[in-house]
Amino acid sequence: MTTNEQLELRFNGMQTRVFGRRRESRAARAQWWFARMRETVANAMDWSAPAEPHAEQLWIPGANRSLKV
């Protein structure tokens, strides 16, 4: 038997999905997500840079030993 029509397979009697509808819902979710991210960035606080720490010299015991070869 030969046919030029596409065959459809279904699993356990489930209806086939309409892919255009799925694509629309995916685009709507992406649009919602990016709107929330833009809102988050717009409402973000500006943090001031931390001040430079004061220079501190430490004495490390045993650091002044000389190496004998």
CNS distance restraints for C-alpha pairs under 8 A (distance, minus, plus):
assign (resid  10 and name CA) (resid  14 and name CA) 5.92 0.50 0.50
assign (resid  10 and name CA) (resid  15 and name CA) 6.65 0.50 0.50
assign (resid  10 and name CA) (resid  16 and name CA) 6.66 0.50 0.50
assign (resid  17 and name CA) (resid  22 and name CA) 7.97 0.50 0.50
assign (resid  18 and name CA) (resid  22 and name CA) 6.78 0.50 0.50
assign (resid  19 and name CA) (resid  23 and name CA) 6.16 0.50 0.50
assign (resid  20 and name CA) (resid  24 and name CA) 6.29 0.50 0.50
assign (resid  21 and name CA) (resid  25 and name CA) 6.39 0.50 0.50
assign (resid  22 and name CA) (resid  26 and name CA) 6.19 0.50 0.50
assign (resid  23 and name CA) (resid  27 and name CA) 6.19 0.50 0.50
assign (resid  24 and name CA) (resid  28 and name CA) 6.16 0.50 0.50
assign (resid  25 and name CA) (resid  29 and name CA) 6.18 0.50 0.50
assign (resid  26 and name CA) (resid  30 and name CA) 6.20 0.50 0.50
assign (resid  27 and name CA) (resid  31 and name CA) 6.04 0.50 0.50
assign (resid  28 and name CA) (resid  32 and name CA) 6.18 0.50 0.50
assign (resid  29 and name CA) (resid  33 and name CA) 6.11 0.50 0.50
assign (resid  30 and name CA) (resid  34 and name CA) 6.16 0.50 0.50
assign (resid  31 and name CA) (resid  35 and name CA) 6.15 0.50 0.50
assign (resid  32 and name CA) (resid  36 and name CA) 6.35 0.50 0.50
assign (resid  33 and name CA) (resid  37 and name CA) 6.33 0.50 0.50
assign (resid  34 and name CA) (resid  38 and name CA) 6.09 0.50 0.50
assign (resid  35 and name CA) (resid  39 and name CA) 6.21 0.50 0.50
assign (resid  36 and name CA) (resid  40 and name CA) 6.14 0.50 0.50
assign (resid  37 and name CA) (resid  41 and name CA) 6.23 0.50 0.50
assign (resid  38 and name CA) (resid  42 and name CA) 6.10 0.50 0.50
assign (resid  39 and name CA) (resid  43 and name CA) 6.18 0.50 0.50
assign (resid  40 and name CA) (resid  44 and name CA) 6.05 0.50 0.50
